[in-house]
Amino acid sequence: MPSRITCEVRDESPVTVVRIAGALDLATMRVVHRVLDRCLTAQPDALVVDLHDITVRDQLALSVFAAAARRAAGWPAVPFVLCAPPAQTASWLTESTACRGLPVRRDCAEATRAAVAAAAPRLRVRLEPVAGACRRARELVADACGRWNLPELVGPASVVLSELVGNVVRHARTPMTVTLTLRRPYLQVAVADDSRAAARMGAAPDPRAEGGRGLLLVRELTQRWGSAPLVDGKVVWAMLPAA
């Protein structure tokens, strides 16, 4: 009989909690991977995974949590904490080379406290797709870099964020959420909009225009960048080295 597993996602501000119930094996781990990846793409302040009702049928399937933790540690820089594993599962997590370093807490309350304590500094703003959006994005960069003592990043981060925001204004034409996160050694910027259309970045627009100066600039000024689908849109993100 096929294994069954469920993943209940709850927004329990300031964290997102995923409660997993059922049998975890090499088949159902794919379901868990998709759910955790979707939760991380939404950029919560922290992600707690409740394992109280899980039954692990294949020890190798626990690697799904190691993979999610690696993803969380890069972009979007989200603390990732497991909690309340059954005794056998807890033992296997300790024995696993891939999972040995994962933070595990005895219950959801303790995990939430640990996740919140590890959360990275973050600023968010909701913008409309209007002409002044790029200017507002640059103001947010100046505010963030001032708070976090990163004066050298005001210029490059402003250019990158203007490009991403300008792209939404010109093409997606939907409201957007702009997020800046400091997880050293990177300053991360992300723009989420309500369009599922792939991001389009022009190669050589009017140099006097706000944004639209091309993907080449984003590549030159960032360590990494990428795009990921959301339930009702997409997010485009980039990581700039922060001394």
Backbone bond lengths (Angstrom), bond angles and torsions (degrees), N, CA, C in turn:
res aa  C-N    CA-C-N  psi(-1)  N-CA   C-N-CA  omega(-1)  CA-C   N-CA-C  phi
1 M - - - 1.458 - - 1.529 108.66 -
2 P 1.342 118.18 134.43 1.461 120.26 -179.12 1.517 112.13 -61.07
3 S 1.326 114.95 145.73 1.460 120.31 177.19 1.516 109.87 -69.92
4 R 1.325 115.93 150.59 1.464 121.65 177.84 1.525 108.77 -122.77
5 I 1.336 115.13 140.06 1.441 119.97 176.80 1.516 108.83 -147.58
6 T 1.324 116.65 145.15 1.461 121.03 176.86 1.529 108.84 -127.23
7 C 1.325 115.00 148.58 1.465 121.75 178.75 1.523 107.81 -129.01
8 E 1.313 116.54 106.26 1.459 121.51 179.99 1.533 108.65 -94.83
9 V 1.324 115.95 121.56 1.460 121.46 -177.61 1.524 109.13 -103.21
10 R 1.326 115.64 126.79 1.465 120.68 179.31 1.527 109.87 -129.24
11 D 1.319 114.93 134.18 1.462 120.74 173.13 1.517 107.60 -87.58
12 E 1.319 116.23 100.46 1.462 121.42 -179.70 1.527 107.54 -113.51
13 S 1.328 114.81 69.52 1.457 122.44 -173.60 1.528 110.94 -41.60
14 P 1.345 116.64 132.83 1.469 126.93 13.42 1.525 115.39 -92.83
15 V 1.336 118.46 15.03 1.462 119.42 -179.15 1.527 109.95 -125.01
16 T 1.337 114.69 161.29 1.459 121.40 168.36 1.524 107.60 -101.17
17 V 1.327 116.71 132.27 1.460 121.99 -179.09 1.526 108.65 -114.20
18 V 1.331 115.97 130.34 1.462 121.89 175.09 1.523 107.64 -112.88
19 R 1.321 116.18 117.37 1.462 120.69 178.96 1.529 108.37 -101.59
20 I 1.330 115.44 117.33 1.460 121.48 -176.69 1.520 109.02 -102.83
21 A 1.334 116.37 130.55 1.461 121.67 179.60 1.517 109.21 -133.80
22 G 1.340 116.18 137.02 1.452 119.97 177.45 1.512 111.57 118.91
23 A 1.325 114.97 -163.12 1.460 121.96 -172.79 1.525 110.55 -94.83
24 L 1.320 116.28 124.71 1.464 121.88 176.55 1.523 109.16 -100.66
25 D 1.338 115.32 120.09 1.458 120.75 175.01 1.523 108.18 -143.34
26 L 1.315 117.56 -169.27 1.461 120.50 -175.26 1.523 112.48 -69.00
27 A 1.322 117.96 -17.38 1.464 120.63 176.59 1.527 110.81 -87.98
28 T 1.328 116.76 -49.73 1.467 119.26 -175.61 1.528 112.54 -74.40
29 M 1.343 118.03 -17.20 1.461 119.41 177.73 1.531 111.61 -61.48
30 R 1.331 116.95 -24.52 1.465 120.42 177.93 1.528 110.70 -66.54
31 V 1.325 116.03 -38.43 1.469 120.03 176.33 1.529 109.73 -63.47
32 V 1.318 115.85 -46.46 1.464 120.27 179.83 1.528 110.47 -60.91
33 H 1.327 116.57 -43.03 1.470 120.67 179.17 1.521 111.07 -58.06
34 R 1.327 117.30 -45.93 1.464 120.79 -178.48 1.533 110.94 -62.98
35 V 1.312 116.72 -42.81 1.468 120.08 -178.44 1.528 110.57 -66.04
36 L 1.318 117.50 -46.50 1.465 120.33 -178.96 1.523 110.88 -65.37
37 D 1.328 116.88 -39.48 1.467 119.94 178.86 1.527 110.61 -64.06
38 R 1.325 117.27 -41.89 1.462 120.69 178.22 1.529 111.04 -64.04
39 C 1.328 116.78 -39.66 1.468 119.90 178.21 1.522 110.73 -63.91
40 L 1.318 118.38 -42.38 1.452 121.60 -179.25 1.517 111.42 -67.05
41 T 1.323 117.39 -37.56 1.455 121.02 179.71 1.522 111.59 -62.01
42 A 1.321 117.01 -28.65 1.467 120.99 177.59 1.525 112.79 -74.89
43 Q 1.331 118.40 -2.61 1.462 124.89 174.96 1.533 113.69 57.35
44 P 1.329 117.99 56.43 1.471 118.33 174.52 1.521 109.84 -69.59
45 D 1.311 117.35 165.82 1.461 120.21 175.74 1.521 111.01 -67.30
46 A 1.334 116.89 -32.16 1.463 121.72 177.55 1.524 108.19 -161.56
47 L 1.345 115.80 158.73 1.461 120.78 -179.17 1.529 108.85 -128.89
48 V 1.329 115.84 122.33 1.464 123.01 177.53 1.525 108.22 -112.43
49 V 1.334 116.75 132.33 1.465 121.92 -179.66 1.523 108.43 -114.57
50 D 1.338 115.69 114.79 1.463 123.08 -177.15 1.534 109.06 -90.33
51 L 1.342 116.30 117.29 1.466 121.74 -176.38 1.528 113.02 -105.17
52 H 1.311 117.11 15.77 1.469 120.08 -172.96 1.524 112.75 -56.84
53 D 1.322 117.06 -38.18 1.463 120.74 -174.10 1.527 113.22 -106.43
54 I 1.322 116.92 25.56 1.464 120.06 -178.79 1.526 110.22 -95.76
55 T 1.321 115.34 147.03 1.462 122.35 172.03 1.529 107.29 -123.27
56 V 1.315 117.35 115.87 1.463 121.28 -176.78 1.520 108.84 -90.61
57 R 1.339 115.67 116.88 1.460 121.03 -179.61 1.519 112.33 -96.27
58 D 1.331 116.54 -19.42 1.458 120.64 177.95 1.527 107.74 -139.36
59 Q 1.322 116.48 117.38 1.454 121.27 -176.41 1.526 111.62 -57.76
60 L 1.312 117.54 -32.71 1.464 121.15 -178.97 1.533 111.67 -63.63
61 A 1.338 116.65 -25.26 1.465 119.92 -178.33 1.525 111.85 -67.72
62 L 1.328 117.83 -17.63 1.462 120.23 177.50 1.527 112.16 -64.72
63 S 1.317 116.85 -16.31 1.466 120.28 178.95 1.524 111.84 -61.91
64 V 1.327 118.21 -17.33 1.463 120.55 177.49 1.527 110.56 -61.15
65 F 1.325 117.26 -32.02 1.468 120.11 180.00 1.532 110.99 -76.77
66 A 1.321 117.05 -34.65 1.461 119.75 174.78 1.520 110.86 -64.33
67 A 1.339 116.35 -40.35 1.465 120.56 179.07 1.526 110.77 -64.71
68 A 1.331 116.53 -42.27 1.465 119.87 179.18 1.526 110.86 -65.66
69 A 1.316 117.35 -37.63 1.463 120.68 179.63 1.523 110.92 -65.97
70 R 1.332 117.50 -38.76 1.474 120.62 176.81 1.515 109.98 -63.64
71 R 1.320 116.61 -43.12 1.465 120.70 178.52 1.530 110.06 -61.48
72 A 1.312 116.45 -44.49 1.465 121.19 -177.90 1.521 111.65 -64.36
73 A 1.325 117.11 -34.74 1.461 120.91 -176.51 1.519 112.31 -70.77
74 G 1.339 117.72 -27.38 1.456 121.01 176.30 1.511 109.47 -85.49
75 W 1.318 116.57 -113.87 1.456 119.11 169.11 1.518 107.12 -95.09
76 P 1.335 119.64 131.32 1.460 129.05 15.19 1.523 116.27 -102.09
77 A 1.342 118.66 27.38 1.473 122.27 176.52 1.525 111.72 57.69
78 V 1.327 115.57 54.89 1.472 122.05 -176.65 1.527 109.34 -112.35
79 P 1.335 119.18 125.39 1.466 120.19 173.62 1.528 110.35 -57.93
80 F 1.335 116.11 136.78 1.461 122.70 -174.12 1.526 107.58 -127.59
81 V 1.334 116.86 117.06 1.462 121.23 -174.78 1.522 109.91 -131.77
82 L 1.334 116.58 133.00 1.461 122.41 173.52 1.524 109.23 -93.87
83 C 1.329 116.17 153.08 1.465 117.53 178.37 1.523 111.30 -148.42
84 A 1.316 114.23 157.12 1.474 125.36 170.83 1.523 114.76 55.01
85 P 1.345 119.15 41.29 1.470 117.87 177.64 1.523 111.13 -72.40
86 P 1.325 118.56 144.70 1.467 120.30 171.15 1.525 110.09 -57.81
87 A 1.332 116.71 161.41 1.462 121.31 -172.38 1.531 112.48 -56.13
88 Q 1.320 117.44 -46.25 1.461 119.92 -178.17 1.527 111.17 -65.38
89 T 1.327 115.93 -41.02 1.464 120.12 178.45 1.520 110.82 -63.96
90 A 1.320 117.12 -42.44 1.462 120.99 178.57 1.521 110.67 -60.75
91 S 1.316 116.56 -39.87 1.460 120.61 178.90 1.516 111.11 -65.09
92 W 1.317 116.69 -43.44 1.463 120.36 179.42 1.527 111.63 -66.23
93 L 1.317 117.51 -36.77 1.464 120.12 177.08 1.527 110.58 -62.05
94 T 1.319 116.73 -38.17 1.459 121.25 179.10 1.528 111.04 -69.46
95 E 1.322 116.61 -37.57 1.465 121.09 -177.68 1.528 112.64 -76.95
96 S 1.316 117.38 -27.87 1.463 121.46 -174.46 1.526 110.94 -68.86
97 T 1.328 116.36 129.49 1.462 120.69 176.58 1.519 110.75 -62.67
98 A 1.330 117.05 -39.99 1.468 121.14 -177.49 1.523 111.56 -70.42
99 C 1.328 117.54 -35.30 1.470 121.05 -171.72 1.522 114.01 -102.37
100 R 1.317 117.62 -2.56 1.457 120.70 -169.84 1.529 113.12 -57.99
101 G 1.321 117.51 -34.44 1.464 119.86 -177.04 1.513 115.26 -89.45
102 L 1.332 118.05 1.44 1.460 119.95 -177.08 1.531 110.91 -70.61
103 P 1.333 117.15 136.80 1.471 119.02 176.70 1.525 110.06 -70.06
104 V 1.318 115.90 128.53 1.466 122.19 179.57 1.528 107.52 -129.79
105 R 1.339 116.52 129.80 1.456 121.48 179.25 1.532 109.74 -120.06
106 R 1.332 115.36 160.22 1.464 118.88 -171.94 1.519 113.73 -73.91
107 D 1.354 117.97 -26.60 1.458 119.61 178.72 1.521 109.59 -149.34
108 C 1.336 115.51 174.24 1.459 120.90 -173.88 1.528 111.70 -67.73
109 A 1.323 117.31 -36.44 1.457 120.20 -179.35 1.522 111.08 -64.07
110 E 1.330 116.56 -44.15 1.467 120.68 179.03 1.531 110.23 -66.28
111 A 1.328 116.36 -39.87 1.459 120.00 178.99 1.522 111.19 -64.72
112 T 1.323 116.93 -39.43 1.464 120.55 178.80 1.516 111.03 -62.89
113 R 1.328 116.97 -42.98 1.463 120.19 178.40 1.522 111.08 -62.04
114 A 1.333 116.76 -42.88 1.460 120.54 179.99 1.524 111.14 -65.38
115 A 1.334 116.89 -40.83 1.459 120.98 -178.82 1.521 111.47 -66.56
116 V 1.320 116.08 -43.36 1.467 120.18 -179.95 1.522 110.33 -64.30
117 A 1.335 116.79 -39.57 1.465 120.50 179.90 1.519 111.66 -64.28
118 A 1.335 116.95 -29.06 1.467 120.99 -177.90 1.525 113.25 -93.09
119 A 1.335 117.40 -1.69 1.472 120.36 -175.16 1.523 110.92 -63.83
120 A 1.343 115.42 142.17 1.460 121.65 -179.61 1.527 110.26 -82.52
121 P 1.341 117.68 151.58 1.470 120.15 173.37 1.528 110.20 -57.20
122 R 1.336 116.36 136.85 1.467 120.12 -174.15 1.517 110.12 -149.84
123 L 1.328 115.57 139.46 1.459 122.29 173.99 1.517 108.75 -123.55
124 R 1.360 115.72 139.73 1.460 120.48 178.79 1.514 109.50 -133.74
125 V 1.333 115.31 148.13 1.461 120.46 174.39 1.530 108.16 -148.42
126 R 1.306 115.70 145.09 1.468 122.25 176.67 1.515 107.90 -99.17
127 L 1.327 117.03 127.71 1.453 122.18 -177.74 1.524 110.60 -122.10
128 E 1.321 115.54 147.48 1.456 121.87 172.35 1.533 108.90 -90.28
129 P 1.332 117.93 155.28 1.468 120.98 -178.39 1.532 111.61 -80.01
130 V 1.319 116.30 67.48 1.461 122.27 -176.31 1.524 109.23 -120.84
131 A 1.335 115.52 170.60 1.460 120.91 -174.24 1.528 112.56 -59.97
132 G 1.318 117.92 -32.35 1.459 120.50 -177.47 1.515 114.80 -83.40
133 A 1.336 118.47 3.89 1.463 120.75 -175.66 1.525 112.25 -64.66
134 C 1.347 116.75 -39.94 1.470 119.61 -179.91 1.526 110.90 -64.14
135 R 1.319 116.13 -39.77 1.461 119.37 178.44 1.531 110.74 -63.83
136 R 1.327 116.63 -43.04 1.465 120.60 179.02 1.528 110.38 -63.74
137 A 1.337 117.30 -36.79 1.465 120.65 178.09 1.525 110.63 -64.48
138 R 1.336 117.22 -40.74 1.464 120.00 178.31 1.525 110.93 -65.62
139 E 1.317 117.05 -35.25 1.467 120.19 176.89 1.528 110.51 -64.58
140 L 1.340 115.98 -38.57 1.457 119.71 178.33 1.527 110.25 -64.61
141 V 1.337 117.47 -40.62 1.467 121.24 177.59 1.524 109.92 -61.03
142 A 1.330 117.42 -46.34 1.461 120.98 -179.90 1.525 110.61 -61.05
143 D 1.339 116.68 -40.87 1.466 121.23 178.73 1.523 110.24 -63.07
144 A 1.346 116.57 -48.48 1.464 120.68 -177.79 1.521 111.23 -63.51
145 C 1.327 116.95 -46.50 1.466 119.84 -177.54 1.528 110.95 -67.58
146 G 1.326 117.38 -30.30 1.457 120.21 174.77 1.521 111.65 -67.96
147 R 1.329 116.55 -44.37 1.471 120.63 -179.72 1.530 111.09 -64.53
148 W 1.339 115.74 -37.66 1.460 120.45 -171.80 1.527 113.00 -100.90
149 N 1.335 116.36 9.69 1.463 121.66 176.04 1.534 111.80 57.35
150 L 1.324 115.25 53.07 1.471 121.70 178.78 1.527 110.14 -126.17
151 P 1.323 118.52 58.02 1.469 119.87 -175.51 1.517 113.66 -60.79
152 E 1.337 116.75 -29.79 1.470 119.90 -177.93 1.525 112.63 -70.40
153 L 1.328 117.49 -14.55 1.467 120.09 -178.07 1.520 113.29 -97.83
154 V 1.328 118.26 -4.77 1.466 119.60 -178.44 1.529 110.49 -57.89
155 G 1.326 116.82 -47.00 1.464 120.23 -177.68 1.518 113.15 -64.98
156 P 1.339 118.79 -60.37 1.470 119.35 -177.32 1.518 113.82 -62.95
157 A 1.345 117.48 -39.26 1.468 119.15 -179.86 1.527 110.71 -67.25
158 S 1.333 117.02 -34.79 1.469 120.15 177.74 1.526 110.70 -64.40
159 V 1.321 116.84 -41.36 1.470 120.24 179.08 1.524 110.46 -63.89
160 V 1.332 116.81 -46.78 1.468 120.67 -177.84 1.523 110.37 -63.60
161 L 1.331 117.24 -46.86 1.462 119.55 -177.18 1.527 111.05 -68.79
162 S 1.336 117.52 -35.67 1.472 119.78 175.77 1.525 110.85 -60.71
163 E 1.326 116.29 -38.77 1.465 120.12 178.34 1.522 111.23 -63.69
164 L 1.329 116.25 -46.29 1.465 120.06 -177.72 1.525 111.57 -67.65
165 V 1.325 116.83 -42.98 1.462 120.56 179.11 1.522 110.48 -68.38
166 G 1.336 116.96 -43.91 1.457 120.17 178.66 1.515 112.51 -59.92
167 N 1.316 116.17 -33.47 1.455 120.40 177.76 1.526 111.47 -63.62
168 V 1.335 116.26 -39.64 1.467 120.36 177.55 1.524 110.16 -67.24
169 V 1.327 116.69 -42.55 1.469 120.38 -179.06 1.525 110.43 -61.21
170 R 1.323 116.71 -43.40 1.470 120.27 -175.16 1.518 113.67 -78.39
171 H 1.346 116.88 -36.01 1.464 119.27 -169.98 1.533 114.10 -113.42
172 A 1.332 117.47 -53.70 1.464 119.28 -177.33 1.522 111.42 -72.28
173 R 1.348 116.11 -41.38 1.473 122.60 178.72 1.526 112.11 56.64
174 T 1.319 116.24 41.53 1.463 120.99 176.67 1.530 108.32 -126.78
175 P 1.338 118.19 161.69 1.461 119.00 170.28 1.524 110.08 -57.17
176 M 1.315 116.34 155.19 1.470 120.23 -176.33 1.520 110.07 -140.08
177 T 1.328 115.48 155.82 1.457 122.05 173.41 1.517 108.66 -113.73
178 V 1.328 115.93 122.08 1.463 122.21 179.76 1.524 108.18 -102.79
179 T 1.332 116.43 130.00 1.460 122.05 -178.73 1.516 110.22 -127.98
180 L 1.334 116.47 132.09 1.460 122.80 172.34 1.521 108.16 -118.50
181 T 1.325 116.04 131.69 1.466 121.64 -177.47 1.514 109.38 -132.96
182 L 1.312 116.38 134.50 1.465 120.86 174.91 1.520 108.88 -104.40
183 R 1.308 116.02 107.27 1.462 122.35 171.83 1.517 105.92 -128.18
184 R 1.324 115.76 91.30 1.455 119.62 -175.16 1.517 111.16 -55.67
185 P 1.344 116.25 137.58 1.468 127.81 16.59 1.527 114.89 -94.89
186 Y 1.334 119.08 30.56 1.456 120.12 -178.16 1.526 112.03 -131.99
187 L 1.329 114.31 147.08 1.460 122.32 162.92 1.519 105.70 -100.88
188 Q 1.312 116.98 124.23 1.454 121.03 -176.73 1.522 110.12 -108.90
189 V 1.317 116.26 135.29 1.458 121.85 175.62 1.521 108.02 -121.61
190 A 1.323 116.22 145.24 1.459 120.34 -179.31 1.519 109.39 -149.66
191 V 1.328 115.27 143.83 1.460 121.44 177.56 1.524 107.89 -129.84
192 A 1.336 116.46 117.81 1.459 122.32 178.16 1.524 109.40 -106.92
193 D 1.325 117.00 131.76 1.461 120.52 178.06 1.520 109.75 -127.62
194 D 1.326 116.42 -179.58 1.455 121.42 -174.31 1.527 113.44 -101.55
195 S 1.327 116.65 18.01 1.459 120.92 179.38 1.521 110.03 -110.30
196 R 1.322 116.60 136.54 1.458 120.61 177.70 1.522 112.37 -87.98
197 A 1.321 116.92 -4.24 1.466 120.10 179.01 1.523 109.53 -65.78
198 A 1.327 116.50 143.00 1.456 120.92 -179.30 1.523 110.63 -62.69
199 A 1.334 115.77 147.81 1.461 120.64 178.82 1.522 109.97 -62.72
200 R 1.326 115.99 138.22 1.463 122.38 178.74 1.518 108.34 -124.05
201 M 1.324 115.73 123.88 1.449 120.39 -178.82 1.521 109.02 -124.47
202 G 1.317 116.63 116.91 1.456 121.28 -175.99 1.511 112.23 -65.62
203 A 1.331 116.77 157.41 1.459 121.59 -175.67 1.520 112.73 -90.52
204 A 1.324 118.29 -38.02 1.469 119.14 -174.66 1.522 111.13 -150.52
205 P 1.339 118.31 72.27 1.458 121.11 179.20 1.521 111.05 -83.14
206 D 1.311 115.67 -175.28 1.463 121.95 176.29 1.530 108.90 -60.11
207 P 1.349 119.05 120.38 1.466 120.58 -177.83 1.517 113.61 -63.66
208 R 1.357 117.52 -16.14 1.464 120.07 178.68 1.528 112.38 -84.88
209 A 1.342 116.67 -9.76 1.463 120.55 -177.64 1.516 110.83 -75.95
210 E 1.348 115.54 155.00 1.455 121.00 174.87 1.518 108.14 -82.61
211 G 1.339 116.04 121.85 1.456 119.23 -178.44 1.518 110.99 73.53
212 G 1.311 115.93 -173.90 1.451 121.56 175.07 1.508 115.05 73.60
213 R 1.328 117.69 17.54 1.447 119.00 -176.89 1.514 113.92 -89.29
214 G 1.317 117.41 6.73 1.448 119.65 167.93 1.513 115.76 105.16
215 L 1.310 112.55 154.23 1.454 121.40 178.65 1.522 111.29 -63.15
216 L 1.323 117.40 -27.92 1.459 120.55 -179.81 1.524 111.39 -57.33
217 L 1.330 117.36 -43.01 1.466 120.50 178.61 1.521 111.23 -63.16
218 V 1.309 116.51 -42.48 1.464 120.02 179.56 1.523 109.59 -60.98
219 R 1.322 116.20 -43.55 1.466 119.95 179.17 1.520 111.96 -63.87
220 E 1.315 116.59 -39.49 1.461 120.30 -177.23 1.521 112.56 -70.53
221 L 1.317 117.29 -33.01 1.458 121.02 -172.18 1.522 113.90 -95.51
222 T 1.326 117.73 -8.23 1.465 120.12 -175.93 1.521 111.46 -121.37
223 Q 1.320 114.15 157.59 1.464 120.05 175.62 1.517 110.75 -77.88
224 R 1.343 115.18 -42.02 1.467 121.34 177.74 1.511 108.07 -149.39
225 W 1.327 115.72 155.81 1.455 119.92 172.86 1.522 107.53 -150.99
226 G 1.331 116.23 164.20 1.450 118.95 179.85 1.515 111.36 -172.94
227 S 1.326 114.75 179.54 1.461 121.86 179.57 1.516 108.25 -138.96
228 A 1.327 116.58 143.15 1.464 121.19 -179.57 1.517 109.31 -140.68
229 P 1.340 116.74 144.40 1.470 119.24 178.40 1.515 111.66 -75.31
230 L 1.330 115.31 146.59 1.457 122.89 171.00 1.524 108.09 -110.73
231 V 1.319 116.67 172.23 1.463 119.84 178.73 1.525 110.60 -58.06
232 D 1.334 116.59 -41.86 1.462 120.95 -178.02 1.524 111.44 -125.14
233 G 1.306 117.88 42.69 1.462 119.60 179.09 1.512 111.52 158.22
234 K 1.329 115.90 -140.52 1.461 120.98 -179.29 1.521 108.69 -154.02
235 V 1.330 115.45 166.70 1.457 121.91 173.64 1.524 108.10 -132.63
236 V 1.317 116.11 135.06 1.463 122.11 174.61 1.528 106.86 -113.81
237 W 1.325 116.71 130.96 1.457 120.87 -172.81 1.522 110.55 -133.33
238 A 1.334 115.00 160.50 1.461 120.98 177.22 1.508 109.26 -151.85
239 M 1.350 115.78 153.28 1.452 122.21 -178.39 1.518 109.12 -124.06
240 L 1.344 115.59 123.12 1.457 121.69 178.86 1.525 109.59 -107.86
241 P 1.334 118.13 135.11 1.462 119.58 177.91 1.523 111.34 -59.30
242 A 1.325 116.15 132.35 1.471 121.84 178.62 1.511 108.21 -120.42
243 A 1.308 117.09 116.01 1.461 121.53 -177.03 1.524 109.79 -61.52
